[in-house]
Amino acid sequence: MSGSESRSPRPTYLLVDGENIDATLGMNVLGHRPNPEERPRWDRIAEFGASLWGQPVTPLFFLNASSGQMPMPFVQALLAMGYRPIPLAGASHEKVVDIGIQRTLEAIAEVDGDVLLASHDGDFLPQVEALLDGERRVGILCFREFVNGRLGELASRGLEFFDLEERVGAFTTPLPRVRIIPIEDFDPLRYL
């Protein structure tokens, strides 16, 4: 099965750093641990990944399973939504999710495909930068105001940013965010 020889539809690889999204949502947006109804709808994120560039999406969700335990109800839900859960384990000092995503981004650099990364983390900067080769589309799914500044600088090289709330529509209720709003996107009804 040689993907480089056949002209099958180009894939979009969706890599989800769930820990980072959850921590950013809880600490920076909500100010508390997110309740289930405040968490992103992962199915909407996968649907956005497929519709954005009109390509089949391969959604990968990275989990830290270093404790030896997996949140099986959550894993089952991810599987039902078409995600491929990737439970990783390592020593307590290892950032296994980051290492797994870094390795996956490096592997994607060797194959055909576009990339969407759901994270705010600057630990992926070298891998994301390497993917900006002018041949592939690369995007970050995030709360734009909390994305790593060095990642933000890569916009000039073609890195795209997609707001999880506004653009992706990943939440069922409005979040209490304070951020700069372009006037063309301002909806006063949201504040009434």
N, C-alpha and C positions, 0 to 999 in steps of 0.2 A: 504494500500500500504506500506508494510514493506520492506524498502530498505535493511535492514540488513539480512533478511531471504532469499531474492531472490538474484541470482547471475547475475543481469543485469550488463552491462558494467559499470565499475567504472567511475564516472564523473570527469571532471576537472572543477573547479570553477575558472573563470577568473574575478578578481576584478580590476576595473580600477579607479584609483585616477586621474581623468582627470585634475583637477586643478593643481596637483603636476607635472604631465607630461608637461602640457602647460607652467607652470611657469619655470620649469627647462630648457625646450627647449628655451623659450624666454630670460630669464635672463642669463643663463649660457652658452648656445650654440650659439644662434644667436645674443644676445645683443640688441634685440628689440622684440616687440610683434610679434609673428609668423603670417605671412600672410597665407591665406587659403592653398596655394600650399606648404607651409613649414610645415604644421601640419601632424601628423601621419595619416596613412590610417588605421582607426579603423577596417575595414573589414579584412585587412591583419593580424592584431593582433589577431582577433578572429580565423582566419584560422590557424595561427601558434599555438594557444592554442589547437585547435582540433588535429592538426597533430603531435605535439610534442611527446605526449605519446600515440597517436592512440586511443583517448577516446572521447566520446561526451563532448562538452564544454558548460558550462552555463556562458555566458558572462554578467556581471553586470557592469553598468557604473554609478558611483555615481556623482550626481550633487548637487550643492548648490543652492537651490531655496528659500533661506531666504528672498529675496526681494519680493517674491510673484509672480515672473515672471519666466517662463521657456523659454529657447530658442527653440521654437517649431520647426523651420526647422531642427535644430540639433537633437532634440528628435525624430522627424520623420525619419531622416536619420539613427539614431541608431537603431530604431525599424526595419527599412528595412534591416539592416545588421544582424538582429537576436539578438541584445543586448536587455537587459532589463534595461531601464533607471530607476534609483532610485533617484528621486528628493527629497531632504531632506531640511527641514526648521527648524530654531531655532533662539535663541537670537543672537544678533550681536557678542557677545563674544564667542559663541560656534563654534567650528570647526566641523560643522555638517557632512561634508564628512568623516573626520577622525573618528568621533564617529560611523558613520554608517558602515564604513569598519571594525573598531575594533570589533563591535558587530557581524558582519557577519563572521569574522575570528573566533571569539569565538564559534559561532553556528556551523561552519564547523568542529571544533574540536570534536563535538558530533556526526558527521555523517561520512559515508565513502566517500572519495573523495580526489583528489589531488588539489593543489592550485597554481595558478599563480597570482601574485599581481603586477600590473603595478604602481609603485611608487618608490620614492627615500627616503621616509619619515621614520625617526626613531621612529615616534609615534606608529608604528605597531610592534615594537620590541618584546614586551611581547607576543603578539598573534602569531607572526610568530615563535618565539622560542617554544611556546607550541605545535605548529603543527609539529615540527621536532621530531616526536616520533618513527622514524625508520620504520613506517608502510606506510607512505604516502610521495609522492614527493611534494616538495614545491620549487617554483621558483619565482624570481623577474625579471620583465621585466623593463629595465631601461637603462640609459646611465651609464655604470659601473663606470666611473670616478666621478660621482656625487652622488652615492648611500651613504646613511648614513654609517659611518665607523663601527658602532656597528652591523648593519645588515651585513656588509661585513665580520665581524669576524665569522658569523654563517656558512660560507662556510665550515669550518672544521667539522660542525655537519650535513652537507648534503644539506644546502641551495644552490640552483643553481641560477646562474645569466645569463640572456639572453639579449644581447645588442639589443635595439630597432631598431637601424639602421643596424648593421652588421649581426646579427643572425636572427632577426625577419623580416627584410626587410620592415619596416613600412613606409619608406619615398620614395618619387618618385625622389628626387634629393639628391646628397651628401650634408651632413651637414658640416659646417666649424668647425670641432672639432679638438682640439689638445689633444691627449691622447697617452698613451703608446700602441704600436702595437706589438703583438708577431710577430717575424720575419716570421713565417710560414703563417701568415695572411696578410703580407705586399703586397699590390698591387701597384706597382709604377705607373701604368696607371691612377690610381685615382688622382695622383698629376701632371700629364702632361697636 
